[in-house]
């Protein structure tokens, strides 16, 4: 029963990692760069959700909608201001990467300068009771996190494979130039995927903020976990991002509950990551650029 308890905890954590990793994957699929400004979106949206929950006394769902809307709009603005000109001028991919890191760092220091490095605990907008199934105990927060992550991934899957916009996104992921020649509005598609990734960042910022706390480095620390999960699964692969997230969460849980303890988690994680990349450089489900095209 103890193993089952830890397995459930790992699945919940893996769900959050999956949202971050998928947010990386959908941007990488089309623009072929790792969007590190994603961390800034997580941080700002978490603060937005915290503000309306603590100051305006919003309940969980309205706070979540505010955070997701803030994340989506911010991500679109970042793409419009920071990335679109580079894309229009066909700049090298390193420009995208450097710009995304600059945006992430700039926003983090802006938050530190204006709000400070304080940790903000969310008000009690989620019931604190736990569900008891025999000797198994599952917190309400874990149920909420797992359910929200699963719902978000199912909705994203439906949008990508059952809607016209999803078809346009998948066409652009194969080849931007060919998709444009076939009448796909590339600017609209890219704005859409940035909004989706930003909304997912808002969901992550809300769930992690409620479960733990909101602070300036929240986005950066969450982003690193999601980035590692995306690499494990294969950058650009949405199913790989989910698989990599679950594997990462299971490994972390196993290490934390072992005699090694939580302090050894980063070491074990990155050692296993290096071994995986040595054996399969593209990740578990990743494909080379020629295969994807």
Short mmCIF file of the C-alpha atoms (twelve columns), coordinates in Angstrom:
data_MODEL
# 
_entry.id   MODEL 
# 
loop_
_atom_site.group_PDB 
_atom_site.id 
_atom_site.type_symbol 
_atom_site.label_atom_id 
_atom_site.label_alt_id 
_atom_site.label_comp_id 
_atom_site.label_asym_id 
_atom_site.label_seq_id 
_atom_site.Cartn_x 
_atom_site.Cartn_y 
_atom_site.Cartn_z 
_atom_site.pdbx_PDB_model_num 
ATOM 1   C CA . UNK A 1   0.000   0.000  0.000   1 
ATOM 2   C CA . UNK A 2   2.930   2.337  0.704   1 
ATOM 3   C CA . UNK A 3   4.235   1.762  -2.836  1 
ATOM 4   C CA . UNK A 4   0.785   2.535  -4.271  1 
ATOM 5   C CA . UNK A 5   0.660   5.733  -2.194  1 
ATOM 6   C CA . UNK A 6   3.990   6.904  -3.591  1 
ATOM 7   C CA . UNK A 7   2.951   5.898  -7.105  1 
ATOM 8   C CA . UNK A 8   -0.127  8.141  -6.875  1 
ATOM 9   C CA . UNK A 9   2.034   11.009 -5.609  1 
ATOM 10  C CA . UNK A 10  4.396   10.484 -8.540  1 
ATOM 11  C CA . UNK A 11  1.536   10.523 -11.055 1 
ATOM 12  C CA . UNK A 12  0.291   13.835 -9.653  1 
ATOM 13  C CA . UNK A 13  3.741   15.396 -9.862  1 
ATOM 14  C CA . UNK A 14  4.221   13.916 -13.319 1 
ATOM 15  C CA . UNK A 15  1.005   15.558 -14.483 1 
ATOM 16  C CA . UNK A 16  2.349   19.000 -13.598 1 
ATOM 17  C CA . UNK A 17  5.677   18.225 -15.286 1 
ATOM 18  C CA . UNK A 18  3.731   17.070 -18.339 1 
ATOM 19  C CA . UNK A 19  1.969   20.425 -18.697 1 
ATOM 20  C CA . UNK A 20  5.319   22.219 -18.703 1 
ATOM 21  C CA . UNK A 21  6.965   19.722 -21.046 1 
ATOM 22  C CA . UNK A 22  4.041   19.841 -23.488 1 
ATOM 23  C CA . UNK A 23  4.226   23.641 -23.422 1 
ATOM 24  C CA . UNK A 24  7.859   23.298 -24.526 1 
ATOM 25  C CA . UNK A 25  6.997   20.671 -27.126 1 
ATOM 26  C CA . UNK A 26  4.302   22.571 -29.014 1 
ATOM 27  C CA . UNK A 27  6.580   25.608 -29.449 1 
ATOM 28  C CA . UNK A 28  9.592   23.495 -30.382 1 
ATOM 29  C CA . UNK A 29  7.504   21.542 -32.888 1 
ATOM 30  C CA . UNK A 30  6.972   24.629 -35.031 1 
ATOM 31  C CA . UNK A 31  9.763   27.114 -34.291 1 
ATOM 32  C CA . UNK A 32  12.480  24.562 -33.412 1 
ATOM 33  C CA . UNK A 33  13.773  26.328 -30.307 1 
ATOM 34  C CA . UNK A 34  13.385  25.836 -26.558 1 
ATOM 35  C CA . UNK A 35  11.211  28.654 -25.235 1 
ATOM 36  C CA . UNK A 36  12.775  29.566 -21.895 1 
ATOM 37  C CA . UNK A 37  10.477  32.583 -21.535 1 
ATOM 38  C CA . UNK A 38  7.916   29.949 -20.531 1 
ATOM 39  C CA . UNK A 39  9.249   30.257 -16.976 1 
ATOM 40  C CA . UNK A 40  8.451   33.970 -16.890 1 
ATOM 41  C CA . UNK A 41  4.892   33.197 -17.972 1 
ATOM 42  C CA . UNK A 42  4.499   30.671 -15.142 1 
ATOM 43  C CA . UNK A 43  5.746   33.191 -12.579 1 
ATOM 44  C CA . UNK A 44  3.626   36.155 -13.703 1 
ATOM 45  C CA . UNK A 45  0.448   34.083 -14.077 1 
ATOM 46  C CA . UNK A 46  0.970   32.584 -10.612 1 
ATOM 47  C CA . UNK A 47  1.220   36.078 -9.120  1 
ATOM 48  C CA . UNK A 48  -1.918  37.119 -11.034 1 
ATOM 49  C CA . UNK A 49  -3.861  34.166 -9.643  1 
ATOM 50  C CA . UNK A 50  -2.530  34.802 -6.152  1 
ATOM 51  C CA . UNK A 51  -3.536  38.472 -6.293  1 
ATOM 52  C CA . UNK A 52  -7.179  37.871 -7.233  1 
ATOM 53  C CA . UNK A 53  -7.441  34.995 -4.739  1 
ATOM 54  C CA . UNK A 54  -5.941  36.913 -1.806  1 
ATOM 55  C CA . UNK A 55  -6.981  40.518 -2.513  1 
ATOM 56  C CA . UNK A 56  -10.254 40.123 -4.411  1 
ATOM 57  C CA . UNK A 57  -11.215 36.883 -2.617  1 
ATOM 58  C CA . UNK A 58  -11.841 34.914 -5.793  1 
ATOM 59  C CA . UNK A 59  -12.540 31.211 -5.449  1 
ATOM 60  C CA . UNK A 60  -10.455 28.542 -7.140  1 
ATOM 61  C CA . UNK A 61  -12.041 28.460 -10.593 1 
ATOM 62  C CA . UNK A 62  -12.116 32.255 -11.205 1 
ATOM 63  C CA . UNK A 63  -8.532  32.526 -9.918  1 
ATOM 64  C CA . UNK A 64  -7.494  29.748 -12.269 1 
ATOM 65  C CA . UNK A 65  -9.192  31.436 -15.233 1 
ATOM 66  C CA . UNK A 66  -7.464  34.736 -14.433 1 
ATOM 67  C CA . UNK A 67  -4.071  33.014 -14.201 1 
ATOM 68  C CA . UNK A 68  -4.573  31.077 -17.440 1 
ATOM 69  C CA . UNK A 69  -5.818  34.173 -19.290 1 
ATOM 70  C CA . UNK A 70  -2.862  36.186 -17.986 1 
ATOM 71  C CA . UNK A 71  -0.440  33.472 -19.073 1 
ATOM 72  C CA . UNK A 72  -2.000  33.170 -22.523 1 
ATOM 73  C CA . UNK A 73  -2.029  36.925 -23.211 1 
ATOM 74  C CA . UNK A 74  1.504   37.380 -21.852 1 
ATOM 75  C CA . UNK A 75  2.845   34.540 -24.015 1 
ATOM 76  C CA . UNK A 76  1.249   36.068 -27.139 1 
ATOM 77  C CA . UNK A 77  2.744   39.478 -26.293 1 
ATOM 78  C CA . UNK A 78  6.184   37.922 -25.791 1 
ATOM 79  C CA . UNK A 79  5.947   36.237 -29.186 1 
ATOM 80  C CA . UNK A 80  4.793   39.462 -30.828 1 
ATOM 81  C CA . UNK A 81  7.448   41.693 -29.262 1 
ATOM 82  C CA . UNK A 82  10.421  39.358 -28.833 1 
ATOM 83  C CA . UNK A 83  10.197  36.614 -31.459 1 
ATOM 84  C CA . UNK A 84  8.109   37.724 -34.434 1 
ATOM 85  C CA . UNK A 85  10.657  40.150 -35.897 1 
ATOM 86  C CA . UNK A 86  13.384  37.494 -35.664 1 
ATOM 87  C CA . UNK A 87  11.132  34.992 -37.420 1 
ATOM 88  C CA . UNK A 88  10.114  37.436 -40.154 1 
ATOM 89  C CA . UNK A 89  13.756  38.221 -40.877 1 
ATOM 90  C CA . UNK A 90  14.616  34.499 -40.792 1 
ATOM 91  C CA . UNK A 91  17.148  34.944 -38.020 1 
ATOM 92  C CA . UNK A 92  19.177  31.962 -36.770 1 
ATOM 93  C CA . UNK A 93  17.676  29.772 -34.053 1 
ATOM 94  C CA . UNK A 94  20.280  30.921 -31.533 1 
ATOM 95  C CA . UNK A 95  18.628  34.374 -31.636 1 
ATOM 96  C CA . UNK A 96  15.351  32.840 -30.477 1 
ATOM 97  C CA . UNK A 97  17.088  30.999 -27.655 1 
ATOM 98  C CA . UNK A 98  19.074  34.034 -26.450 1 
ATOM 99  C CA . UNK A 99  15.966  36.217 -26.599 1 
ATOM 100 C CA . UNK A 100 13.880  33.714 -24.641 1 
ATOM 101 C CA . UNK A 101 16.538  33.470 -21.919 1 
ATOM 102 C CA . UNK A 102 16.757  37.277 -21.804 1 
ATOM 103 C CA . UNK A 103 12.982  37.599 -21.412 1 
ATOM 104 C CA . UNK A 104 12.919  34.974 -18.667 1 
ATOM 105 C CA . UNK A 105 15.784  36.594 -16.765 1 
ATOM 106 C CA . UNK A 106 14.420  40.106 -17.255 1 
ATOM 107 C CA . UNK A 107 10.966  39.236 -15.952 1 
ATOM 108 C CA . UNK A 108 12.425  37.431 -12.937 1 
ATOM 109 C CA . UNK A 109 14.519  40.456 -11.957 1 
ATOM 110 C CA . UNK A 110 11.585  42.783 -12.640 1 
ATOM 111 C CA . UNK A 111 9.466   40.774 -10.205 1 
ATOM 112 C CA . UNK A 112 12.266  40.867 -7.640  1 
ATOM 113 C CA . UNK A 113 12.654  44.624 -8.044  1 
ATOM 114 C CA . UNK A 114 8.957   45.471 -7.854  1 
ATOM 115 C CA . UNK A 115 7.437   42.816 -5.586  1 
ATOM 116 C CA . UNK A 116 10.486  41.478 -3.776  1 
ATOM 117 C CA . UNK A 117 11.756  37.992 -3.137  1 
ATOM 118 C CA . UNK A 118 9.012   37.112 -0.698  1 
ATOM 119 C CA . UNK A 119 7.138   33.810 -0.608  1 
ATOM 120 C CA . UNK A 120 3.381   34.185 -0.850  1 
ATOM 121 C CA . UNK A 121 1.079   31.512 0.531   1 
ATOM 122 C CA . UNK A 122 -2.275  31.301 -1.206  1 
ATOM 123 C CA . UNK A 123 -5.465  31.548 0.863   1 
ATOM 124 C CA . UNK A 124 -7.346  28.326 1.584   1 
ATOM 125 C CA . UNK A 125 -9.378  28.108 -1.632  1 
ATOM 126 C CA . UNK A 126 -9.097  24.311 -1.833  1 
ATOM 127 C CA . UNK A 127 -10.640 22.080 0.874   1 
ATOM 128 C CA . UNK A 128 -7.919  20.581 3.036   1 
ATOM 129 C CA . UNK A 129 -9.651  17.248 3.603   1 
ATOM 130 C CA . UNK A 130 -8.143  14.041 2.282   1 
ATOM 131 C CA . UNK A 131 -9.803  11.043 0.699   1 
ATOM 132 C CA . UNK A 132 -9.339  7.782  2.578   1 
ATOM 133 C CA . UNK A 133 -9.605  4.525  0.650   1 
ATOM 134 C CA . UNK A 134 -8.686  1.797  3.095   1 
ATOM 135 C CA . UNK A 135 -5.174  2.617  4.251   1 
ATOM 136 C CA . UNK A 136 -4.609  4.768  1.167   1 
ATOM 137 C CA . UNK A 137 -4.769  8.553  1.681   1 
ATOM 138 C CA . UNK A 138 -5.101  10.971 -1.218  1 
ATOM 139 C CA . UNK A 139 -5.210  14.707 -0.556  1 
ATOM 140 C CA . UNK A 140 -7.825  16.877 -2.232  1 
ATOM 141 C CA . UNK A 141 -4.991  18.888 -3.776  1 
ATOM 142 C CA . UNK A 142 -3.518  15.780 -5.380  1 
ATOM 143 C CA . UNK A 143 -6.900  14.835 -6.817  1 
ATOM 144 C CA . UNK A 144 -7.365  18.368 -8.135  1 
ATOM 145 C CA . UNK A 145 -3.877  18.533 -9.652  1 
ATOM 146 C CA . UNK A 146 -4.200  15.145 -11.302 1 
ATOM 147 C CA . UNK A 147 -7.686  15.868 -12.634 1 
ATOM 148 C CA . UNK A 148 -6.789  19.339 -13.937 1 
ATOM 149 C CA . UNK A 149 -3.650  18.100 -15.686 1 
ATOM 150 C CA . UNK A 150 -5.493  15.177 -17.290 1 
ATOM 151 C CA . UNK A 151 -8.343  17.428 -18.448 1 
ATOM 152 C CA . UNK A 152 -5.924  19.989 -19.931 1 
ATOM 153 C CA . UNK A 153 -4.012  17.317 -21.854 1 
ATOM 154 C CA . UNK A 154 -7.246  15.748 -23.172 1 
ATOM 155 C CA . UNK A 155 -8.546  19.140 -24.332 1 
ATOM 156 C CA . UNK A 156 -5.232  19.877 -26.046 1 
ATOM 157 C CA . UNK A 157 -5.323  16.488 -27.769 1 
ATOM 158 C CA . UNK A 158 -8.871  17.175 -28.981 1 
ATOM 159 C CA . UNK A 159 -7.904  20.623 -30.311 1 
ATOM 160 C CA . UNK A 160 -4.843  19.327 -32.144 1 
ATOM 161 C CA . UNK A 161 -6.532  16.333 -33.770 1 
ATOM 162 C CA . UNK A 162 -10.213 17.306 -34.088 1 
ATOM 163 C CA . UNK A 163 -10.262 20.985 -35.113 1 
ATOM 164 C CA . UNK A 164 -9.234  23.032 -38.151 1 
ATOM 165 C CA . UNK A 165 -6.779  25.058 -36.079 1 
ATOM 166 C CA . UNK A 166 -5.234  21.827 -34.821 1 
ATOM 167 C CA . UNK A 167 -4.838  20.674 -38.421 1 
ATOM 168 C CA . UNK A 168 -3.119  23.980 -39.248 1 
ATOM 169 C CA . UNK A 169 -0.800  23.579 -36.254 1 
ATOM 170 C CA . UNK A 170 0.192   20.071 -37.333 1 
ATOM 171 C CA . UNK A 171 0.756   21.270 -40.907 1 
ATOM 172 C CA . UNK A 172 2.983   24.095 -39.678 1 
ATOM 173 C CA . UNK A 173 4.890   21.631 -37.508 1 
ATOM 174 C CA . UNK A 174 5.803   19.648 -40.623 1 
ATOM 175 C CA . UNK A 175 6.973   22.621 -42.688 1 
ATOM 176 C CA . UNK A 176 6.202   26.302 -42.110 1 
ATOM 177 C CA . UNK A 177 6.942   27.284 -45.698 1 
ATOM 178 C CA . UNK A 178 4.777   24.610 -47.297 1 
ATOM 179 C CA . UNK A 179 1.955   25.289 -44.824 1 
ATOM 180 C CA . UNK A 180 2.040   28.982 -45.760 1 
ATOM 181 C CA . UNK A 181 1.885   28.130 -49.477 1 
ATOM 182 C CA . UNK A 182 -1.199  25.998 -48.774 1 
ATOM 183 C CA . UNK A 183 -3.013  28.983 -47.265 1 
ATOM 184 C CA . UNK A 184 -2.262  28.498 -43.550 1 
ATOM 185 C CA . UNK A 185 -2.047  31.801 -41.659 1 
ATOM 186 C CA . UNK A 186 1.313   31.231 -39.964 1 
ATOM 187 C CA . UNK A 187 1.127   34.298 -37.710 1 
ATOM 188 C CA . UNK A 188 -2.279  33.180 -36.446 1 
ATOM 189 C CA . UNK A 189 -1.067  29.622 -35.845 1 
ATOM 190 C CA . UNK A 190 2.005   30.762 -33.905 1 
ATOM 191 C CA . UNK A 191 -0.048  33.209 -31.817 1 
ATOM 192 C CA . UNK A 192 -2.433  30.340 -31.076 1 
ATOM 193 C CA . UNK A 193 0.257   27.933 -29.884 1 
ATOM 194 C CA . UNK A 194 1.832   30.633 -27.722 1 
ATOM 195 C CA . UNK A 195 -1.562  31.370 -26.176 1 
ATOM 196 C CA . UNK A 196 -2.113  27.667 -25.494 1 
ATOM 197 C CA . UNK A 197 1.334   27.233 -23.950 1 
ATOM 198 C CA . UNK A 198 0.790   30.390 -21.875 1 
ATOM 199 C CA . UNK A 199 -2.581  29.150 -20.635 1 
ATOM 200 C CA . UNK A 200 -0.936  25.882 -19.608 1 
ATOM 201 C CA . UNK A 201 1.737   27.914 -17.819 1 
ATOM 202 C CA . UNK A 202 -1.068  29.694 -15.949 1 
ATOM 203 C CA . UNK A 203 -2.497  26.337 -14.911 1 
ATOM 204 C CA . UNK A 204 0.922   25.218 -13.679 1 
ATOM 205 C CA . UNK A 205 1.483   28.495 -11.819 1 
ATOM 206 C CA . UNK A 206 -1.868  28.179 -10.071 1 
ATOM 207 C CA . UNK A 207 -1.535  24.517 -9.074  1 
ATOM 208 C CA . UNK A 208 2.072   24.818 -7.885  1 
ATOM 209 C CA . UNK A 209 1.344   28.119 -6.137  1 
ATOM 210 C CA . UNK A 210 -1.581  26.640 -4.208  1 
ATOM 211 C CA . UNK A 211 0.226   23.397 -3.392  1 
ATOM 212 C CA . UNK A 212 3.442   25.110 -2.305  1 
ATOM 213 C CA . UNK A 213 3.895   28.886 -2.640  1 
ATOM 214 C CA . UNK A 214 4.350   31.688 -5.166  1 
ATOM 215 C CA . UNK A 215 7.792   33.331 -5.445  1 
ATOM 216 C CA . UNK A 216 9.970   34.928 -8.188  1 
ATOM 217 C CA . UNK A 217 11.960  31.772 -9.015  1 
ATOM 218 C CA . UNK A 218 8.852   29.581 -9.299  1 
ATOM 219 C CA . UNK A 219 8.831   29.668 -13.089 1 
ATOM 220 C CA . UNK A 220 12.532  28.969 -13.505 1 
ATOM 221 C CA . UNK A 221 12.546  25.995 -11.154 1 
ATOM 222 C CA . UNK A 222 9.368   24.540 -12.663 1 
ATOM 223 C CA . UNK A 223 10.697  25.114 -16.168 1 
ATOM 224 C CA . UNK A 224 13.893  23.164 -15.528 1 
ATOM 225 C CA . UNK A 225 11.861  20.134 -14.465 1 
ATOM 226 C CA . UNK A 226 9.644   20.368 -17.527 1 
ATOM 227 C CA . UNK A 227 12.615  20.883 -19.834 1 
ATOM 228 C CA . UNK A 228 14.358  17.772 -18.505 1 
ATOM 229 C CA . UNK A 229 11.122  15.795 -18.941 1 
ATOM 230 C CA . UNK A 230 10.778  17.075 -22.519 1 
ATOM 231 C CA . UNK A 231 14.355  16.005 -23.326 1 
ATOM 232 C CA . UNK A 232 13.769  12.551 -21.835 1 
ATOM 233 C CA . UNK A 233 10.639  12.042 -23.910 1 
ATOM 234 C CA . UNK A 234 12.079  13.700 -27.011 1 
ATOM 235 C CA . UNK A 235 11.865  17.419 -27.776 1 
ATOM 236 C CA . UNK A 236 8.962   18.115 -30.102 1 
ATOM 237 C CA . UNK A 237 7.029   14.972 -29.201 1 
ATOM 238 C CA . UNK A 238 3.893   15.681 -27.165 1 
ATOM 239 C CA . UNK A 239 3.363   12.038 -26.228 1 
ATOM 240 C CA . UNK A 240 7.076   11.833 -25.430 1 
ATOM 241 C CA . UNK A 241 6.754   14.889 -23.177 1 
ATOM 242 C CA . UNK A 242 4.020   13.167 -21.168 1 
ATOM 243 C CA . UNK A 243 5.977   9.906  -20.976 1 
ATOM 244 C CA . UNK A 244 9.183   11.688 -19.985 1 
ATOM 245 C CA . UNK A 245 7.333   13.635 -17.290 1 
ATOM 246 C CA . UNK A 246 5.918   10.486 -15.732 1 
ATOM 247 C CA . UNK A 247 9.292   8.744  -15.797 1 
ATOM 248 C CA . UNK A 248 10.995  11.769 -14.236 1 
ATOM 249 C CA . UNK A 249 8.388   11.967 -11.472 1 
ATOM 250 C CA . UNK A 250 8.682   8.228  -10.747 1 
ATOM 251 C CA . UNK A 251 12.483  8.448  -10.539 1 
ATOM 252 C CA . UNK A 252 12.322  11.488 -8.246  1 
ATOM 253 C CA . UNK A 253 9.787   9.807  -5.968  1 
ATOM 254 C CA . UNK A 254 11.866  6.621  -5.815  1 
ATOM 255 C CA . UNK A 255 15.007  8.576  -4.903  1 
ATOM 256 C CA . UNK A 256 13.230  10.733 -2.297  1 
ATOM 257 C CA . UNK A 257 11.803  7.674  -0.538  1 
ATOM 258 C CA . UNK A 258 15.114  5.797  -0.720  1 
ATOM 259 C CA . UNK A 259 18.002  6.094  1.763   1 
ATOM 260 C CA . UNK A 260 19.603  8.623  -0.620  1 
ATOM 261 C CA . UNK A 261 16.959  11.214 0.276   1 
ATOM 262 C CA . UNK A 262 15.675  14.325 -1.501  1 
ATOM 263 C CA . UNK A 263 19.111  15.976 -1.672  1 
ATOM 264 C CA . UNK A 264 20.307  13.300 -4.108  1 
ATOM 265 C CA . UNK A 265 17.383  13.769 -6.497  1 
ATOM 266 C CA . UNK A 266 19.027  16.312 -8.860  1 
ATOM 267 C CA . UNK A 267 22.226  14.250 -9.082  1 
ATOM 268 C CA . UNK A 268 20.454  10.986 -9.871  1 
ATOM 269 C CA . UNK A 269 18.094  12.695 -12.318 1 
ATOM 270 C CA . UNK A 270 20.836  14.326 -14.390 1 
ATOM 271 C CA . UNK A 271 23.041  11.225 -14.350 1 
ATOM 272 C CA . UNK A 272 20.165  9.161  -15.744 1 
ATOM 273 C CA . UNK A 273 19.469  11.927 -18.280 1 
ATOM 274 C CA . UNK A 274 23.066  11.841 -19.515 1 
ATOM 275 C CA . UNK A 275 22.942  8.047  -19.817 1 
ATOM 276 C CA . UNK A 276 19.691  8.239  -21.781 1 
ATOM 277 C CA . UNK A 277 21.051  10.878 -24.159 1 
ATOM 278 C CA . UNK A 278 24.188  8.797  -24.702 1 
ATOM 279 C CA . UNK A 279 22.071  5.775  -25.634 1 
ATOM 280 C CA . UNK A 280 19.337  7.677  -27.513 1 
ATOM 281 C CA . UNK A 281 20.243  11.333 -28.247 1 
ATOM 282 C CA . UNK A 282 16.764  12.180 -29.577 1 
ATOM 283 C CA . UNK A 283 14.985  11.045 -26.406 1 
ATOM 284 C CA . UNK A 284 12.615  8.107  -26.011 1 
ATOM 285 C CA . UNK A 285 10.053  9.129  -28.650 1 
ATOM 286 C CA . UNK A 286 11.935  11.939 -30.374 1 
ATOM 287 C CA . UNK A 287 12.747  11.959 -34.077 1 
ATOM 288 C CA . UNK A 288 15.457  13.665 -36.093 1 
ATOM 289 C CA . UNK A 289 14.636  16.762 -38.094 1 
ATOM 290 C CA . UNK A 290 14.617  14.842 -41.389 1 
ATOM 291 C CA . UNK A 291 12.231  12.258 -39.956 1 
ATOM 292 C CA . UNK A 292 9.856   14.956 -38.699 1 
ATOM 293 C CA . UNK A 293 9.795   16.741 -42.062 1 
# 
